[in-house]
Amino acid sequence: MPFITTDIKSMQNAFNNQLFEFVCNTEIVDKKTGEYNNHYKKKYRNLSFTFRLDSTKDKIISLTVRGSIHKFYNNGLHNANRLTFKQLTATLDNYEAIFGIDLSKCKLLPLENGTNIRLRDIENYQFNIDDVIQHTICIKRKMYNHNAGIETSLISGTSKNEVRNKFYSKSAEQPKYCNTDTLRIEDKETKTRRLKKENIVMVSDLYVVKNHIKLLEMHLENISNMVIYDYTIQIPRKSKYLKIANELKTSIYWRKLIKDCKTSKEYHTKYNDKVRLLNNLSEKYGTNLLHNIAQQVKKQSLKDLGLCNFSTLEITKKPKNAPSQKPKNARLYIGCNPCDTYSNFHTTLNLQAS
């Protein structure tokens, strides 16, 4: 939950906080003004606080805070478990109390938003997390590359992309705090454009449960764009799909396909046709791997938000008592037996009807 603030009271409260540990003081040239500023860096648990002071060190110009709110909830140790909406808001309250920072005056910077799911929780489970990651190829025409530090960790595209998707074994990264077969799917934003479009601008906007539904929509959209070869596919020997199925499992095939698509039209035909074919083969001859992963993310995320009971989730093309039928490929309605806190809550997720 990185953010920046120029609120004088918040900056002074944080700067004078005795809990912080000094890290360093660096003189840096402001590229916009050419002036020298002092970057005074402190830390607390997993959080870093960078105070930008003018050249005289008499005035704090801004405060930038970086670090996972999920890890902060776990005393700065890990983000390997689930973080519910109630736990998040309680942690934000704690955040304000400890640091004296007014979160309504703190502007969000590009977020990392992720979910942890345990593959064993998927119905008819028969997946191995290492095999799943090994067969993950690309997302939205961006190839996955190995992420430094963990052998079973992938990250899409390059730092120039607006959104990068991280897909890795949380069990391998943090075995001390994590169950086996725990998969983490994470969206790493490099810009705030999508957040601003959804009016998620200030840290205090994270107190609004509907904003988390918007974040979930974006997260599910990214997952739907992933290309994962379902290694449980069993094609009949005489099937016309046997040859193409063997090709679709290799990253070489997809890398060449992406390279050969020179125009947007070609991407929407050649590339997307192959994605649809792979997903159809997975549904018909495999265990519908990507679909199952997406469903588990939806169910667990809505449960964590306190919006429905895990076992009663239902996705339909129109809500009950709707005045008319929704058109094909319209938003899908999520209906469920809500908990008491949000007894009248209903929402939609931006997913294509299949």
ZIKALIN-V749444 format. One line per field, one symbol per residue. phi: phi as a letter, one per 40 degrees, with the letter a starting at -180 (. if undefined). burial: + if it has 24 or more other C-alpha atoms within 12 Angstrom, else -. A space follows every 10 residues. Layout:
# ZIKALIN-V749444
phi = ???
burial = ???
This chain:
# ZIKALIN-V749444
phi = .cababcdcc ccdccccccc bcbabbcbcc ccbgccbcbb bbaafccbbb ccbcccgcbc cabbbbhccc ccccggcabc bcbccccccc ccccdcccbg bcccbbccbd cbbabbbccc cccfdabbcc ccccccbaaf gbccbccchb ccbbacfbcc ccbbbbbacc cccbccbbcc gcbbbbbbcb bbdcccccfb bbdccccccc ccccccdccc ccccccbbcc cccbcddccc cccccccccb cccccccccc ccbcccccbc cccccccccc ccccbbbfdc cccccccccc cccccgcacd cbcabbcacc gccaccccgc cccbbacccc cbcbcbabbc bccc
burial = ++++++---+ ++-++----- ---------- ------++++ ++++-+++++ +++------+ ++++++++++ +++----+++ +++++--++- +++-+---++ ++++++++++ +++++++++- ++----++++ ++++++++++ ++++++---- -++++++--- --++++++++ +++----+++ ++++++++++ -+--+----+ +++++++-++ ++++++++++ ++++++++++ +++-+----- ----+--+++ +--++-++-- ---------- ++-+++++++ +++--+++++ ++++++++++ ++++++++++ ---+++++-- ---------- ++++++-+-- -----+++++ +---
